[in-house]
């Protein structure tokens, strides 16, 4: 996933609650969906960062030496400048880029099919 090109805000801005209610019919459902998506984005971001930082892992011998690794600093600064996972999730919800399914509705449909 290209985190830099998501178009999400890098700072906090005021949102109209009705925009979220229009998407999910319930503000609590909207918050729940954004929280779950935010967790997914955060896990992907963290995995990608850890993969890149593994290249800079130090051995025991190198721990005694103190030095700055400019490439590692650049990678860290890049990830610090990315939009936060909650901002990406909010943008995706408002732009209908998140697929949502209701587990309760699926259970009731499944139960009615079993009874027929």
PAROLUM-563988 format. One record per residue (C-alpha): x, y, z; residue in one letter; residue number from 1. Coordinates in Angstrom, 1 decimal. Each point is the difference from the previous one (the first is absolute). Last residue first. Layout:
BEGIN
{site {X Y Z} A NUM},
...
//
This chain:
BEGIN
{site {-36.4 -23.2 5.0} X 116},
{site {1.5 0.2 3.5} X 115},
{site {3.6 -0.1 -1.2} X 114},
{site {-0.6 2.9 -2.4} X 113},
{site {-1.5 2.1 2.8} X 112},
{site {3.0 -0.7 2.2} X 111},
{site {2.5 1.1 -2.7} X 110},
{site {-2.0 3.2 -0.7} X 109},
{site {0.0 0.7 3.7} X 108},
{site {3.7 -0.7 0.4} X 107},
{site {0.9 2.2 -3.0} X 106},
{site {-2.0 2.9 1.4} X 105},
{site {1.8 -0.3 3.3} X 104},
{site {3.4 -0.2 -1.7} X 103},
{site {-0.6 3.4 -1.7} X 102},
{site {2.3 0.5 -3.0} X 101},
{site {2.1 3.0 -0.8} X 100},
{site {2.3 0.5 -3.0} X 99},
{site {2.0 3.1 0.5} X 98},
{site {0.8 2.4 -2.9} X 97},
{site {-3.3 1.9 0.3} X 96},
{site {1.7 3.4 0.0} X 95},
{site {-1.0 0.9 3.5} X 94},
{site {1.1 -3.4 1.3} X 93},
{site {3.3 0.0 -1.8} X 92},
{site {0.8 3.5 1.3} X 91},
{site {-0.8 -1.0 3.6} X 90},
{site {2.2 -3.1 -0.3} X 89},
{site {2.9 2.0 -1.4} X 88},
{site {-0.4 2.6 2.8} X 87},
{site {-0.1 -2.8 2.7} X 86},
{site {3.1 -1.6 -1.5} X 85},
{site {2.0 3.3 0.4} X 84},
{site {1.1 1.8 -3.1} X 83},
{site {3.7 -0.6 -0.8} X 82},
{site {2.6 2.4 1.3} X 81},
{site {1.2 -2.3 2.7} X 80},
{site {0.5 -2.8 -2.5} X 79},
{site {2.2 2.2 -2.2} X 78},
{site {2.0 1.2 3.1} X 77},
{site {0.7 -3.6 1.0} X 76},
{site {1.2 -1.0 -3.4} X 75},
{site {2.2 3.1 -0.3} X 74},
{site {1.6 -0.7 3.5} X 73},
{site {0.7 -3.5 -1.1} X 72},
{site {1.7 1.2 -3.1} X 71},
{site {2.0 2.6 2.0} X 70},
{site {1.5 -2.6 2.3} X 69},
{site {1.4 1.8 3.0} X 68},
{site {2.7 -1.6 2.0} X 67},
{site {0.8 -1.3 3.4} X 66},
{site {2.2 -3.1 0.1} X 65},
{site {-0.4 -2.5 2.8} X 64},
{site {-3.2 -1.3 -1.6} X 63},
{site {1.9 -0.9 -3.2} X 62},
{site {1.6 -3.1 1.5} X 61},
{site {-3.4 -1.3 1.3} X 60},
{site {-1.5 0.2 -3.5} X 59},
{site {-2.1 3.0 -1.2} X 58},
{site {-3.1 -0.2 -2.0} X 57},
{site {-0.1 2.6 -2.8} X 56},
{site {-1.4 -2.2 -2.7} X 55},
{site {-2.7 -1.1 2.5} X 54},
{site {-1.2 3.6 -0.1} X 53},
{site {-1.7 -0.4 -3.4} X 52},
{site {-1.9 -3.1 1.1} X 51},
{site {-0.9 1.7 3.3} X 50},
{site {-1.5 2.9 -1.9} X 49},
{site {-2.0 -2.2 -2.4} X 48},
{site {-1.4 -2.0 3.0} X 47},
{site {-0.8 3.2 1.9} X 46},
{site {-1.9 1.5 -3.0} X 45},
{site {-1.9 -3.2 -0.6} X 44},
{site {-1.0 -0.3 3.7} X 43},
{site {-1.0 3.7 0.1} X 42},
{site {-2.1 -0.3 -3.1} X 41},
{site {-1.9 -3.0 1.5} X 40},
{site {-0.4 1.7 3.3} X 39},
{site {-1.4 3.1 -1.7} X 38},
{site {-2.4 -2.2 -1.9} X 37},
{site {-1.4 -1.4 3.3} X 36},
{site {-0.2 3.4 1.6} X 35},
{site {-1.6 1.6 -3.1} X 34},
{site {-2.7 -2.7 0.0} X 33},
{site {-0.6 0.4 3.7} X 32},
{site {-0.3 3.8 -0.3} X 31},
{site {-2.4 -0.3 -2.9} X 30},
{site {-2.1 -2.6 1.9} X 29},
{site {-0.1 2.4 3.0} X 28},
{site {-1.1 2.8 -2.3} X 27},
{site {-2.9 -2.0 -1.4} X 26},
{site {-1.6 0.0 -3.4} X 25},
{site {3.3 -1.2 -1.4} X 24},
{site {1.0 2.5 -2.8} X 23},
{site {-2.5 2.7 0.8} X 22},
{site {0.9 -0.2 3.7} X 21},
{site {3.6 0.7 -0.9} X 20},
{site {-0.8 3.1 -2.0} X 19},
{site {-2.5 1.1 2.7} X 18},
{site {2.9 0.3 2.5} X 17},
{site {1.4 2.9 -2.0} X 16},
{site {3.8 -0.1 0.2} X 15},
{site {2.4 2.5 1.6} X 14},
{site {3.6 -0.5 -1.0} X 13},
{site {2.9 -1.8 1.6} X 12},
{site {3.3 0.0 -1.9} X 11},
{site {1.6 -2.2 -2.6} X 10},
{site {-3.2 -0.2 -2.0} X 9},
{site {-0.6 -3.1 -2.2} X 8},
{site {0.8 0.1 -3.7} X 7},
{site {1.1 -3.6 0.1} X 6},
{site {3.1 0.6 -2.0} X 5},
{site {2.6 -0.2 2.8} X 4},
{site {-1.4 -3.3 1.3} X 3},
{site {0.5 -1.9 -3.2} X 2},
{site {-1.3 -3.4 0.9} X 1},
//
